[in-house]
Amino acid sequence: MSETKVENEGKKESQFGDLNNTGEDMDRDKWQKVWESGMTRFHLKYVHPMLERFYDTLVAGRSGSLRIFLPMSGKSKDINWLAEKGHCVIGVEFAEFACRQFFNDHEIAFTEEIMNKGCTVFKSSDGAKNVTLYCCDFYSIDKSITGELDAVWDRGALAAINPGDRKKYVETMCRVLSPSTVYLVDTFLVDNTVFAGPPHNFPIDELKSLFASHATVEHLAERDGMTDWQRSWGVDYFYENVSSVKFQG
């Protein structure tokens, strides 16, 4: 058996084509390289169908401009869609490349400013849309960065991070959310015994257990998200779930 075969034995392939056996190897530098190299097939070229379906749940009958937060936002089309509805959209993203590309893709004029904590702020400046993207370590944020938030749309961030960082994610969200914040989170069911991820498998019971000390979780809907791309990972199923998380007072 060749040395390479021995070295790779038991390892699983990620969506980026690399091999590992833990699913815990994605850090800020690797996400930056993913964006710079264009390995972003996970980026939807349209507004997320679950956001469209549950938009009324997200705004909860509230009128006017809401402050809506997208954790690990990338350059999601959801940002522009929400901004076009008149909302103030705040995103936090590891990769500076993705932040710049969002504004360039949508031809939105923006300013750029370096803050403390190693954070660069990209902010719309044309007056038509209100978008602010903070390029920084997500786990370092607090309300001094996000301000008060009315709603959160997590379009797969929690499912994409290293599973070992899930508790750290919850601690971060606890710092920026309040009981009045409407918080929707998108997770997946996928076989990580054959596929390294991301995304990572996240059963609803595990989601409820993760937030048990801080919030209640209500499962809203499930849809079959299997496409040829997911089949290429070697998995037999790929389901998407949207849940509502309500923080306790």
C-alpha positions as CSV (number, residue, x, y, z in Angstrom):
1,M,0.0,0.0,0.0
2,S,1.4,3.4,-0.9
3,E,2.3,5.9,1.7
4,T,-0.3,8.3,0.4
5,K,-3.0,5.7,0.6
6,V,-2.0,4.8,4.1
7,E,-2.0,8.5,5.1
8,N,-5.5,9.1,3.6
9,E,-7.0,5.8,4.9
10,G,-10.2,6.6,6.9
11,K,-10.3,10.2,5.9
12,K,-13.4,11.8,4.3
13,E,-13.6,14.4,1.6
14,S,-15.0,17.8,2.2
15,Q,-17.0,19.9,-0.3
16,F,-13.7,21.6,-1.1
17,G,-12.0,18.4,-2.2
18,D,-9.6,18.1,0.7
19,L,-9.4,15.1,3.0
20,N,-9.7,15.0,6.8
21,N,-11.2,12.7,9.4
22,T,-12.5,15.2,12.0
23,G,-14.4,17.9,10.1
24,E,-12.8,20.4,12.5
25,D,-10.2,21.9,10.2
26,M,-11.9,25.1,8.9
27,D,-10.4,28.2,10.4
28,R,-10.6,31.9,9.3
29,D,-7.6,31.6,7.0
30,K,-9.1,28.6,5.2
31,W,-12.4,30.3,4.7
32,Q,-10.6,33.3,3.3
33,K,-8.8,31.0,0.8
34,V,-12.1,29.4,-0.1
35,W,-13.5,32.7,-1.1
36,E,-10.4,33.9,-2.9
37,S,-10.1,30.7,-4.9
38,G,-13.8,30.7,-5.9
39,M,-14.7,27.4,-4.2
40,T,-18.0,28.9,-3.2
41,R,-20.6,26.6,-4.7
42,F,-22.4,26.9,-1.3
43,H,-23.1,30.5,-2.2
44,L,-26.7,30.6,-3.6
45,K,-27.2,32.7,-6.7
46,Y,-30.7,33.5,-5.5
47,V,-32.5,34.5,-2.3
48,H,-32.7,31.6,0.1
49,P,-36.1,29.9,-0.4
50,M,-36.5,29.4,3.4
51,L,-36.0,33.1,4.0
52,E,-38.7,33.9,1.5
53,R,-41.0,31.3,3.0
54,F,-40.5,32.5,6.6
55,Y,-40.0,36.2,6.0
56,D,-43.3,37.0,7.7
57,T,-42.2,35.0,10.7
58,L,-38.9,36.9,10.8
59,V,-40.5,40.4,10.8
60,A,-43.3,39.1,13.1
61,G,-45.8,41.8,12.0
62,R,-43.4,44.6,12.7
63,S,-43.5,47.5,10.3
64,G,-40.7,49.9,9.3
65,S,-37.0,49.3,9.1
66,L,-35.8,46.4,11.3
67,R,-32.2,45.7,12.3
68,I,-31.6,42.2,10.9
69,F,-28.4,40.3,11.6
70,L,-26.8,37.6,9.4
71,P,-24.0,35.8,11.2
72,M,-21.1,34.7,8.9
73,S,-23.0,36.3,6.1
74,G,-20.6,35.8,3.1
75,K,-21.9,37.8,0.2
76,S,-25.4,36.3,0.5
77,K,-28.1,37.5,-1.9
78,D,-30.3,37.6,1.2
79,I,-28.5,40.7,2.4
80,N,-29.5,42.8,-0.6
81,W,-33.0,41.3,-0.6
82,L,-33.6,42.4,3.0
83,A,-32.0,45.8,2.3
84,E,-34.3,46.3,-0.6
85,K,-37.3,45.8,1.7
86,G,-36.0,48.8,3.7
87,H,-34.3,47.0,6.5
88,C,-30.9,47.8,8.1
89,V,-28.9,44.7,7.5
90,I,-25.8,43.8,9.6
91,G,-23.5,41.0,8.7
92,V,-20.4,39.6,10.2
93,E,-18.0,37.7,8.0
94,F,-14.5,36.2,8.3
95,A,-13.4,36.8,4.7
96,E,-12.7,40.4,3.6
97,F,-12.9,39.2,0.0
98,A,-16.6,38.2,0.5
99,C,-17.4,41.6,2.0
100,R,-16.0,43.5,-0.9
101,Q,-17.5,41.3,-3.4
102,F,-21.0,41.8,-2.0
103,F,-20.9,45.5,-2.6
104,N,-19.2,45.2,-6.0
105,D,-21.7,42.5,-7.2
106,H,-24.7,44.7,-6.3
107,E,-23.0,48.0,-7.4
108,I,-23.5,49.5,-4.0
109,A,-21.2,52.4,-3.1
110,F,-19.5,51.8,0.3
111,T,-17.0,53.1,2.7
112,E,-14.3,51.1,4.5
113,E,-13.0,51.8,8.0
114,I,-10.7,49.9,10.3
115,M,-12.0,49.6,13.9
116,N,-10.4,48.2,17.0
117,K,-10.4,44.4,17.7
118,G,-9.0,43.9,14.2
119,C,-12.3,44.7,12.6
120,T,-12.8,46.3,9.2
121,V,-16.3,47.8,8.6
122,F,-17.8,48.0,5.1
123,K,-20.8,50.2,5.0
124,S,-23.2,51.3,2.2
125,S,-22.9,55.0,1.4
126,D,-25.4,55.7,-1.5
127,G,-28.4,56.1,0.9
128,A,-30.6,53.7,-1.0
129,K,-29.7,50.7,1.0
130,N,-28.5,50.3,4.6
131,V,-26.0,47.5,4.8
132,T,-23.0,47.2,7.2
133,L,-20.6,44.2,7.0
134,Y,-18.1,43.7,9.7
135,C,-15.0,41.7,8.7
136,C,-13.7,40.2,11.9
137,D,-13.6,37.2,14.1
138,F,-17.2,36.3,14.7
139,Y,-16.5,35.0,18.2
140,S,-15.2,38.4,19.3
141,I,-18.4,40.4,18.5
142,D,-20.7,42.0,21.1
143,K,-23.4,44.7,21.1
144,S,-20.8,47.4,20.7
145,I,-20.4,46.1,17.2
146,T,-23.9,44.8,16.3
147,G,-26.1,47.2,18.3
148,E,-29.6,46.1,19.3
149,L,-31.0,43.6,16.9
150,D,-34.6,42.9,15.9
151,A,-34.1,39.7,14.0
152,V,-31.5,37.2,13.0
153,W,-31.4,35.0,9.9
154,D,-28.7,32.3,10.2
155,R,-28.6,30.9,6.7
156,G,-26.3,27.9,7.6
157,A,-23.6,29.5,9.7
158,L,-24.1,27.3,12.7
159,A,-24.1,24.2,10.5
160,A,-20.9,25.3,8.7
161,I,-18.6,26.0,11.6
162,N,-16.4,23.4,13.2
163,P,-18.7,21.3,15.5
164,G,-16.3,21.9,18.4
165,D,-17.1,25.6,18.1
166,R,-20.9,25.3,18.5
167,K,-20.9,26.2,22.2
168,K,-18.7,29.2,21.4
169,Y,-21.3,30.2,18.8
170,V,-24.1,30.1,21.3
171,E,-22.1,32.2,23.8
172,T,-21.5,34.8,21.1
173,M,-25.2,35.0,20.2
174,C,-26.1,35.3,23.8
175,R,-24.0,38.5,24.0
176,V,-25.8,40.2,21.1
177,L,-29.4,39.0,21.3
178,S,-32.3,39.8,23.6
179,P,-35.6,38.0,24.3
180,S,-37.4,40.3,21.8
181,T,-35.1,39.2,18.9
182,V,-36.7,36.9,16.4
183,Y,-34.1,34.4,15.5
184,L,-34.4,31.8,12.7
185,V,-31.6,29.3,12.1
186,D,-31.1,27.0,9.1
187,T,-29.5,23.6,9.7
188,F,-29.0,20.3,7.9
189,L,-29.2,16.5,8.2
190,V,-26.3,15.0,6.3
191,D,-24.3,11.8,6.7
192,N,-20.9,12.9,8.1
193,T,-19.7,9.4,8.4
194,V,-18.9,9.5,4.6
195,F,-18.7,13.3,4.1
196,A,-16.4,15.5,6.2
197,G,-18.4,18.7,5.9
198,P,-19.1,21.5,6.1
199,P,-22.0,21.5,6.3
200,H,-22.2,19.3,9.4
201,N,-25.1,17.1,10.5
202,F,-27.3,18.9,13.0
203,P,-30.4,16.9,14.3
204,I,-33.1,19.1,15.8
205,D,-32.7,17.4,19.2
206,E,-29.1,18.3,19.2
207,L,-30.0,21.9,18.4
208,K,-32.4,22.0,21.3
209,S,-29.8,20.5,23.6
210,L,-27.2,23.1,22.5
211,F,-29.5,26.0,23.4
212,A,-31.2,24.4,26.4
213,S,-29.6,26.7,29.0
214,H,-30.3,29.8,27.1
215,A,-33.3,29.5,24.8
216,T,-36.2,27.4,23.5
217,V,-36.1,25.9,20.0
218,E,-39.1,25.3,17.8
219,H,-38.8,23.3,14.6
220,L,-40.7,25.1,11.8
221,A,-40.1,23.2,8.6
222,E,-38.0,20.6,6.7
223,R,-37.3,20.3,3.0
224,D,-35.4,17.9,0.9
225,G,-32.3,19.7,-0.3
226,M,-30.6,16.9,-2.2
227,T,-29.1,17.9,-5.6
228,D,-26.5,16.3,-7.8
229,W,-23.9,18.3,-5.9
230,Q,-24.8,16.7,-2.6
231,R,-24.9,13.3,-4.3
232,S,-21.3,13.9,-5.4
233,W,-20.3,14.0,-1.7
234,G,-21.3,10.3,-1.5
235,V,-24.3,11.0,0.8
236,D,-27.7,9.4,0.4
237,Y,-29.7,12.2,2.0
238,F,-29.6,15.9,2.6
239,Y,-32.4,17.7,4.4
240,E,-32.6,21.3,5.4
241,N,-34.4,22.4,8.6
242,V,-35.5,25.8,9.8
243,S,-36.0,26.4,13.5
244,S,-37.0,29.4,15.6
245,V,-34.8,30.1,18.7
246,K,-36.3,32.3,21.4
247,F,-33.8,33.5,24.1
248,Q,-35.0,33.5,27.7
249,G,-35.2,36.8,29.6
